[in-house]
Amino acid sequence: MLMRSTLFLATNLAVLFVLGVMLNFFGLNQPGMDLTPLLFMAGIMGFAGSFISLMMSKSVAKRSAKARVISAPANDAERWLINTVRSLTDQAGVGMPEVAIFDSPAPNAFATGANKNNSLVAVSTGLLNNMNNDEVEAVLAHEVSHISNGDMVTLALIQGVVNTFVIVLSQVVSALVDRRQGGGYNSRGYGFGRGIGYSGTYMIAQLVFGFLATLIVRWFSRWREYRADAGSAALAGHEKMISALERLKSLQEPAQLPVQMQAFGINGGLFGAVGLKKLTMTHPSLENRIRALRESAKNAGKN
C-alpha cells in the first residue's frame, strides 16, 4: 500500500512538473499570471477523486453489484470456485482475494481493489450457469491477471493524470481567450479575470479536453483487456480462454453491470460497435480478442 501511495504522489509531482515546463515553454507562465497555485490545485483535484475511488473500489463494487462474499463455501460449486481462485492466485504470485457471487442472468465477472494482496473477484450467477468449469476457470484467470498486472492502480493513475491536464488546460485556454477579450487579471494577478469570454470558453474546453481524456482512458482499458486475456491463457491455457470468449459471443447478453463497474467486467456489453463508438468502448470486440488469442497460440506453437 505504501508503494502505491508513493507511486500516486510521484506521478502527481511529475505531471505538475511537466505542465509547468510546458507553460514556461509556451510563455504562458508570465509575470502577473503565476499559474503555480493552479497547477497544485489541479493536481490535488485531478488525483484526489481517482485515489479515493481506488481506495473505496472493493466496498463500492460489492454494494453496487450486490455481491455476496463467500466467507464459507455452502456447496460444492462454491468450494470449487474458492479452490480455483486460490490455485490461480498462487500461480500468479498474488494474495488470495475475496471471492463473491452476484445475481445477474448475464455472464460476467470483475476484479477490483487497491492492493494485489487485498482484492476482490466476483462472478455472476449467469456466468456460472452458462459456462462449463474450464470456461469459468479461464474467466477467473483473466480477473486474477488484472490483479497481478495492477490494472486497477494503473487505471486510477491514468485517470488522475488526464484529469489534471483537463483542469489546467481548460483554465489556461479560457484565461487566454478572456484576456484577448479584455477580461484582464483578477485581484490576485493570476490572469483569470472571469471576463465575458471566460465562462463559455471554459465550458467548451472542459467538454473537448474531457472527451479527449476519455478516449485515452478507454484506449488503456481496451489494451489491458488484451493483456488480461494473455495472462489467462498463460494461467489456464489458450483454448480455455478462447472457449470462454466464444461462449460470451454466442450468448450476446448485455453486460448488466452498474455503470461504474462496466470497465472492470469480462464482458463489455457492446457488440458490433463501429466508427467513433469503437473509440469509446471499455473493451475490444470479442472477435478481436479471440483473434488475438488464436494468433498468440499459433506463435506459441511455433516457439
N, C-alpha and C positions, 0 to 999 in steps of 0.2 A: 504494500500500500504506500509506503514511504517513497519507493522508487517511482510509482505512478504520479504521486503528488509532485515530486521533483520534476518529472517529465512535463507535467502541466505548466509548472512555473517557468521552466527553462524555455518551453515553446512560446509561452506568452511573452517573455522578455525578448526572445528572438524576433517575434513578429513586430513588437514595438520598435526594435532597433531597425529592422528592415523598412518599416513605414517611415521612421524618422529620416533614414538615409534617402529614401525616395522623395520625401517632401523637400529636403535640402537640395537634392539634385535638380529638382524641377523649380527651385526657387520659391516654394510656397511657404516655407517656414521663415518668413521675413520679420525684421524688427517691427514690433507693433502687432504682429499676427502670430504670437507664440502658440504653437499647436501642441506643445509638450503635455499640458494638462489634458487636452482632448485625447492624445494617444493613450495615456494611462487610464483615463476613464473608459475609453473604448475597449481597452484590453480587459479591464475588470468586467465590464458589461458583456463583452463577447464571450469570455470564458466562464463566467460565473454560472450562467444558465446551463451550459454543457456539463460543467463539473457537477453541479447539483443533480442534474438528470442522471448522470452516470452513477453517483452515489445512491440514488433512490431507485435505480433501474429494477432491481430484484423485487422490491416491495410493490412498485407500481405495476410491474408485469404480472405478478401474482394476483393483485387486486383487479386489474383491468381485464385480464383473461379469465378471472375466477378459477384460477388453477389450484388444484388440491395437491399439496406436497405429500409424497408418500413417506411418512415417518416410520411406518412398519408395514411391510407388504401384507396385503389382505388375501392374496390369492397367487396362483402360480404365474399368471401373466405379469403382475406387479413385481413378483420376485425375479422373473426373467428380465424385466426392464431394469431393475436395480443392478443385477449382476452384469448385464451387458454394458451399462454405462460405466460401472466400476472397471470392467476389463478394458474398455476403450480409453478411459482416462489414465489408467496405469500405462497403457501403451504410449499415450501422448505425453506423459510426464506431468500431468496437472492434478490438482486436488479433486477429490470426489465432490461433484456439485449436488445441490438439492435436485431431486427428480420429482416432477409434478405431471399431473394429467388434467387437461381442461376439456370441458364438454363442448364439442363442435362437430357437426357432421362432415365438415370439410377436412381432408387430411392435411395436417400442418404440424409444425414443431418450431420451437425457437430456443435460443440460449441468450442469456444476458448476465450482467454482473460486472462490478468494477474490479474484480480480482480473479486471476486464474485459479486461485485456490478457494474462492468463495463465490461460486456462481450458481446459475440455475439452468436446468434443461427441462423443457416442458413439451409434451406431445399431446395431440388432440385424440379424442376417442375415435374420430373419423379416420385418423391415420392408423390406429391400432386395429380398427375393424376392416380396413380396406387393403392393408398390406400384409404380406407374409413376414415371418421373422427375419429373413435375410434383408428384405427391403427396409424394415424398421431399423435393423442394425445399421444399415448404410446411412439412414437419415440421422440416427443418433451420432454416428461417426462424423457426419457433416457438422452437427452442432458442437460436438466436442472440439472439432478443428477450429471453429470460430473462437472458442475459449482459448485453445492453445495458441492461436495466432494473435490473441489480444485485440481482436477486431472491435470490440465494444469501446475499448480505450482509444484506439486509433480513430474511430469514427467520431468520438467526442472531441478529440484534439482537432481534427479537420474542421468540424463544425465550429469550434471555438475560433480557429484561425480565420475562417471565412466570415464569421460574424464580426470580428474585429475589423477586417478590411471593409465590410459593408458600412459599418458605422462611420469609420474615418473617411472613406472616400465620399460617402453621401454628404457628410458635413463639409468637406473641403470643396466639392463641386458646388454645393449650394452657397457657400460663402463667396466663392469666386463670382458666381452669377450675381449674387446680391451686391457685391462691390461694384461690378460693372453697371448696375442699375442704381447706384447711389446709396446702397444700404450702409456703407461705411463700417466703422468699428463700433463695437459695443463699449460699455463703460469700463470693461476690463481690458480692452485693447486687443481682443482675440480676432477681430475681423468678422465676427458673426453678429452683424447689426440687426438681423431679423427684419430686413427691409422687404420691399414689395416682391422681390424675386426669390426670397429665401424659402418660404413655406412650400410653394408649388414645386420648386426645383427639388427640395428635399424629399417630398413625397414620390416624385418621379424617379429620383436617384435611388431611393430605397427599393422601389419596385424593380428597377433594372438590375441593380447590383445584387439584390436579393435573389432574383431569378437566376443570374449567372452563378451565384454561390450555390444555389440548389442543384444546378447542373453538375458542379464539381463534386458535391457530396453524393449525388446519385451515381455519378461515374464510379466513385470509390466503392459504393455499396454493391454495384454490379461486379466490379473486379474482385471483391472479397468473396462473392458467391462462387466464382470460378475457383478461387484458391481453396475455399472450404470443400468444394466438390473433389478437388485433387487430394485434399487431406483425407476425405472419406475413402477415396479409392486406395490410399496408402494404408489406412487402418483396417478397412473391411473388404477391399477388393473392388476393382473396376466394374465387374459385372453386376455386383450387388447394387452399386450406386446408379449405374445406368438403368437397371431394372426399376429402381425406386423412382427415378425421374420419368421413366416411360409410364409407370403406373400413375403418377401425378398428371401426366399429359393426357392419358386415356380418360381420367375422371373429369377433367375440365371443370373443377369446382372452384368457385371464388375463394379468396384467402380466408375471409371471415375472422380476421384478427382485428383488435382495436387499432385505430389509425396510428397511434404512437408506437405500435409493435410490429407493423407490417414490414418494415425494413429488416426485421430480425427473423422472419419466418422462412421456412424452407421453400414455401410456395408464395411467390409474389402476387398471385391472384390475377395477373393480366395475361391474356393470350392473344397473340397476333397483333400486338401494338405496332403501329407504323408511324413514320415521319417523326415529328417533334416529340410525340408521346414516348417514343423509344428512349429519348434522352432523359426523360423524367422518371423512368422506371427504376425501382429499387433493385430489381432482379433482371438478369438477362432472360431471354426467352428459354423455355425448356428445350426447344430444338437446338439452340446454340450450346446449351450446357451439355446435352447429350453428345453433340458433335465433338465438342472439346474433349470429353472423356474418352470417346472412341479413338480420337486422334492420339491422345495420351497413351491409351492401352496399346495401340499399334506401335508407337515409338518405343514403349517399354519392352514390347516383344522383340524389337529389333536389337535391343541392347543386351 
